[in-house]
Amino acid sequence: MYSDIEMTMLESLKKEFGETYEALEEVIVMDKLRIAQELYNKTVDDYRGNQSAKNYNMLVVAMVCLQYWGQKKVKLFSLTEDF
């Protein structure tokens, strides 16, 4: 179902940041999502300019990252938490 490069990238993200259903701080998730969107936009432009195997693989990695961070659960701020 997934290629080797997709599985490697996804496993790397899960190892460092956990499953998508495991919540992280909102600041971290939003920052990583912004970076993933920038990476995706750059790799799309690169692939349009040169449809090489390298650019295709980079595009696949960018799509996996974008999907992961787009689905990542965020810890919600609660007014009842102790400060």
SULGI-V382704 format. One record per helix or strand of 2 or more residues. SS is the DSSP state (~ for helix, > for strand). FROM is the first residue (numbers start at 1). LEN is the number of residues. If there is no record, write none. Layout:
SS&FROM&LEN ; SS&FROM&LEN
This chain:
~&4&14 ; ~&26&24 ; ~&53&19
